[in-house]
Amino acid sequence: MRNIAIIGTGRVGRAVGAALTAAGYRVAYGSRTPGAGSLGVTEALVGSDVIVVATPSAAARDFARDHGSALAGTLVLDATNDVMAVPANAAAAFAEHAPKCRYARVFNSVGTEVLIDPLFDGDPADMYYSCAPADQTQLDELITAVGLRPVYVGDQAYDVVDGVMRLWLTLAMGQGHGRDIAFRLVTR
C-alpha cells in the first residue's frame, strides 16, 4: 500500500484524499496550521511515496522552497492553479527548489464537485495529466483510484494540462455552465 501526503486541507486536497483513502491508500494531510485531522507539513511528508500539492499557488512555491530536499525521488502531483498567471502550474518552482523530485501535473482541471462525484451517466470524467513516461503507470493508477479516467498528454506538457483547466474555467464560470462539468475524450 502506498503512503500519500496531501499538502493542503482545502476542498481539492480533501476530495482527492478522501477518494484515495476510500481506494485503500494511507493518506496523511499536511497543513501549515495543523489540526482537525491534519499534521504539520514536515510530519505529513514522513514515509510518503506520493505527495499531492493542493494549496494556493504561492503556498506551492513556498512548499517547494522549504521542503525541496525532502522531495528527492518522490512523486509530486501538482494540483495547484495560478489562474492569473502563465504558466498556471508550479513546475518551475519545483524544478528550481526540488530538482530531484518526480513532478506531475494533475487534478487541476475539474471542479471539486467532479473530484467528489466523477461519474456522468455512469462513465468517469477524464483527467488530463502530464508526467515523465516512467511515472505514467503510477499516475494512471492514482487517477483511476480517484474515479476518473486518465488521459496522458505527454512528458512536460504542463501547458496543455493548464489549457484544459482554462477551458474548464471558461465554460464553467465564464459561460455559466456551472462547476459540475467535465470533459470526455471520444474516439472512433
Disulfide bonds with the S-S distance in Angstrom:
none
